[in-house]
Every structure is written in C-alpha cells, then in structure tokens.
Amino acid sequence: DAGACWSIPTKVIASVKENPTVAIDDIATLCYASKTYTAVGKINGVASTAGTWSITSDPAAINSTTGVINTQYWGENDGSYTVTYSYTDANKCSNSASKAFSVEFPTVPTSDGFVGLTANPLPVVVTADASSLETSAIVKWYETASSTTILETANSFTTGDDPATVHTVTYYLSQTVNGCESERGTSVVKIVDCQIGR
C-alpha cells in the first residue's frame, strides 16, 4: 500500500532472573536462662547476614540485622513463636523463609524435705513435689546452690544422712525440661532428738 507507514522493528531482549533461595537453620528449643540466641539465615545455600530478620508478633524480640533473639523478652513463661528472614538481591528479586521456635522456662521445683527422729531412725529420702514438676521433667539434686556435681537424677533422692544423729542439712534440686534447667529450689533435712512416748 503506497499510503502505509512502517516503523523500523525494535529488538527487545528480556531476561528472567530467579528469586534467591532463602532458608533458616533449625532452631532447637531455646532456654529462657540463655538470654540470647543467634538465628542463622542462608541465602542461596550460604550463611549470610545480608537479609532482614523479624518476628511479626513481637518485632522488638529480635535484632533485625544480626538475628539475635532475646529469649527473655516474653517473660518467665513458655511460648511458641515464628521468625522470618527476608532478602532482596541486586536484581530486586525477593524471597523469605520462616521458622517456628519455642522458648522454655522451667519453674523452680519444690520439696517438703525430711524430718526424722533419732529414736526411730529411718532412711533419709527427699522427694520433689509432683505438683511443681512439668511433664517429662528430669529432677537433679545438688549439695549446694552452685555446685556442678549432680548427686542424683530422680524425683526422689536417698541422701545417705545418718538418721540417728541430730543435724540439719539443705539439699538443692532443679528440673530440666526440653534441655533447659531451672533455678534451684531447696529441700531441708532435719534429724531431731525427740524421745518417743515422752
């Protein structure tokens, strides 16, 4: 057609970029007492700090740059949460990953201790109060509030005290739940000289 107009074809080159792969290493149960935990994020299979961390429900519980979680942010209680790691590369391609985790706060166990009579000597056995123990708790007994040597790992502990000698001694117990150990409670043993029938 003599009246037709034609433009010069333009070559358009389009490139498709893949989104980066983003992942978070598994997070074992976090202990309240540990105070902090650093989450590990990976970009394209390599550990990286180039992304941004967040906990949507509680933004202040994590450092958005370093991934350090404040395990004491939620107070002295157990809880389950979700952390997210987001990343945008130089091509403006984005991706993110999320990971659930939990924080464990085992309470201090209690014990009624033991009171015995020298006139009626019985084996000295102290027991953790069942009502103070969490499900699957492992009770540990210690000689002092700070000693590291575990005397027994059971709800009840036969102390070996002489039941015929007047004395008072304090033992310490903790409970470990999901790998997290509580602070220590006390269990007092008292052997008294009280004549039966007098």
C-alpha positions in Angstrom: 0.0 0.0 0.0 1.5 3.3 -1.1 0.0 5.1 1.9 1.1 2.7 4.5 3.7 3.6 7.1 6.2 1.2 8.5 8.3 1.5 11.6 11.7 0.0 12.0 11.4 -3.1 14.1 12.9 -2.8 17.6 14.7 -5.7 19.1 13.7 -6.3 22.7 15.8 -8.5 25.0 14.0 -9.7 28.1 15.9 -11.5 30.9 14.3 -13.5 33.7 16.1 -13.6 37.0 15.4 -16.3 39.5 14.5 -15.4 43.1 17.2 -16.1 45.6 16.7 -19.1 47.8 16.3 -18.2 51.5 16.4 -20.6 54.4 16.8 -20.6 58.2 18.7 -23.3 60.1 16.6 -25.4 62.5 16.2 -23.8 65.9 16.2 -26.2 68.9 14.1 -25.2 72.0 15.5 -22.0 73.4 16.1 -21.7 77.1 14.9 -18.6 78.9 18.1 -18.6 81.0 20.4 -18.4 78.0 19.2 -14.7 77.4 20.1 -14.6 73.7 20.3 -16.9 70.7 21.6 -16.0 67.2 19.5 -17.4 64.4 21.3 -18.5 61.2 20.0 -17.5 57.8 21.2 -18.8 54.4 20.9 -17.2 51.0 21.5 -19.4 48.0 22.7 -22.1 50.4 25.3 -19.9 52.1 25.1 -18.5 55.6 24.6 -14.7 55.2 23.7 -11.6 57.3 22.5 -9.7 54.2 18.9 -10.3 54.9 16.4 -8.8 57.4 15.1 -10.7 60.5 11.7 -10.2 62.0 9.2 -11.7 64.4 5.9 -10.2 63.3 4.1 -10.6 66.6 7.0 -9.1 68.6 9.4 -7.0 66.5 11.4 -5.9 69.5 12.3 -9.5 70.4 14.9 -9.8 67.6 17.7 -7.7 66.2 16.6 -7.2 62.5 20.2 -7.1 61.4 22.0 -9.8 63.4 19.2 -12.2 64.1 19.9 -12.2 67.8 16.7 -13.3 69.7 16.1 -12.0 73.2 14.9 -15.2 74.9 13.7 -13.3 78.0 11.6 -10.8 76.0 8.4 -12.7 76.7 9.0 -13.1 80.5 9.2 -16.1 82.7 6.9 -18.5 80.8 6.9 -21.0 77.9 5.9 -19.8 74.4 6.0 -20.6 70.7 6.9 -18.0 68.0 7.8 -17.7 64.4 10.9 -15.9 63.0 11.2 -14.7 59.4 14.3 -14.0 57.3 13.8 -11.8 54.2 16.2 -10.9 51.4 16.2 -8.8 48.2 19.1 -9.1 45.8 20.7 -6.6 43.4 18.1 -7.5 40.7 15.2 -6.6 43.1 14.3 -10.2 43.4 13.0 -11.1 46.8 12.3 -14.2 48.9 11.8 -15.1 52.5 11.7 -18.1 54.9 10.1 -18.6 58.2 10.8 -21.0 61.1 8.9 -21.8 64.2 10.7 -22.0 67.6 9.8 -22.2 71.2 11.2 -20.8 74.5 11.2 -22.9 77.6 11.1 -21.5 81.2 11.1 -24.4 83.7 9.8 -23.3 87.1 11.7 -23.9 90.3 10.7 -27.3 91.8 9.8 -27.6 95.5 10.3 -30.3 98.1 8.8 -30.8 101.6 12.2 -32.1 102.8 12.5 -34.7 105.5 12.1 -34.7 109.3 13.3 -37.7 111.2 13.7 -38.8 114.8 16.9 -40.2 116.2 14.8 -42.6 118.4 13.2 -44.0 115.3 15.9 -43.9 112.6 14.7 -44.3 109.0 16.4 -43.9 105.7 16.6 -40.2 104.7 14.7 -39.7 101.4 13.8 -36.3 100.0 11.3 -36.0 97.1 10.4 -33.3 94.7 6.8 -32.2 94.9 5.0 -33.7 91.9 2.8 -30.6 91.6 5.9 -28.5 91.0 7.2 -30.6 88.1 6.5 -30.1 84.4 5.7 -33.0 82.1 8.9 -35.0 81.2 11.0 -33.1 83.7 14.3 -34.5 84.9 15.0 -33.7 88.5 18.6 -33.1 89.5 19.8 -33.0 93.1 22.9 -31.0 94.3 24.8 -30.5 97.5 24.9 -26.7 97.3 23.2 -23.8 95.4 26.2 -23.6 93.0 27.8 -27.0 92.9 28.1 -28.7 89.5 28.3 -32.3 90.7 24.9 -34.0 90.4 24.1 -36.2 93.3 21.0 -37.9 91.8 18.8 -37.6 88.8 15.4 -38.8 90.0 12.3 -37.4 91.7 13.4 -38.9 95.0 16.9 -38.9 96.5 18.2 -41.1 99.3 20.7 -38.7 100.8 22.8 -41.1 103.0 22.5 -38.9 106.0 22.8 -40.6 109.4 19.2 -40.8 110.7 20.5 -41.4 114.3 22.5 -38.2 114.5 20.9 -34.8 115.2 21.7 -32.4 112.3 20.1 -30.2 109.7 21.3 -30.1 106.1 19.9 -28.4 102.9 20.0 -30.1 99.5 19.2 -28.3 96.2 17.1 -29.5 93.3 16.3 -28.4 89.8 14.2 -29.6 86.9 15.3 -29.9 83.3 12.7 -29.6 80.6 13.5 -29.8 76.9 17.1 -29.4 77.7 16.6 -26.3 79.8 17.4 -26.4 83.5 15.5 -24.3 86.1 17.0 -22.4 89.0 17.4 -24.5 92.2 14.9 -25.0 95.0 15.7 -26.3 98.4 15.0 -29.4 100.4 15.8 -29.4 104.1 16.6 -32.5 106.1 16.2 -32.3 109.9 17.1 -35.1 112.2 15.9 -34.2 115.7 16.3 -35.8 119.2 12.8 -36.4 120.4 12.1 -39.3 122.7 9.1 -41.3 121.6 6.5 -41.7 124.4 7.8 -38.7 126.4 
